[in-house]
């Protein structure tokens, strides 16, 4: 029996329990690859005001989250919890990119379902590691900044592609190597393995965003680098606080002009 991708995606996005969201996402990706999930891009776009989420974690402003040291078991658990929360929201963001925007090639939808699938795998790995440390997803407070970005970029796929994969996810490429080093110093080899997988996969996610960003720019007759700069300025995202991981960003589809622009925005600090 053939199912509809957008119906499946809507169910995934609205699923409250993490286990359900992960299971349904993995199933939808398998069905799409197997050809048992139809892709009718002519149907109306679906906008979801709020994704499904469990009652916990309690969501607070990011400034209200305490700083914890990785040297302690609780500190590492809080760190892993924060990463798991990012990955949980990344599943929602990937499905929203599928459901909200129309008029793109079928490959666009296949790509973002693959991203949703990989984010679901990441969440599962982090949740399992959290459980090994004696904690559960929801035991620590978290913030809702990622979904807020989905709302800010809801009206234009070009802005979504610029700011979610090419800013938020790309920032992860900048900071994850240092996170891995810090975890190695604590002797937490199990978490290091998970972060190394996430880091490798996220290069692909950012590259997917870069590729489709350039595709939409070509459709609209826009210069990609100039358009990227304008979007960063228009959305007050032009203050890049972390070093720029040039190697990873180039693998992820950033060109030399964009790298130079980002380096200028950080005062020239690079990795």
Secondary structure, 3 states (H helix, E strand, C coil): CCEEHHHHHHHHHHCCCHHHHHHHHHHHHHHHHHCCEECCCCCCCCCCCCCCCCCCCCECCHHHCCCCCCCCHHHHHHHHHHHHHHHHHHHHHHHHHHHHCCCCCHHHHHHHHHHHHHHHHHHHHHHHHHHHCCCCCCCCCECCHHHHHHHHCCCCHHHHHHHHHHHHHHHHHHHHHHHHHHHHHHCCHHHHHHHHHHHHHHHHHHHHHHHHHHHHHHHHCCCHHHHHHHHHHHCCCCCCCCCECHHHHHHCCCCHHHHHHHHHHCCCCEC
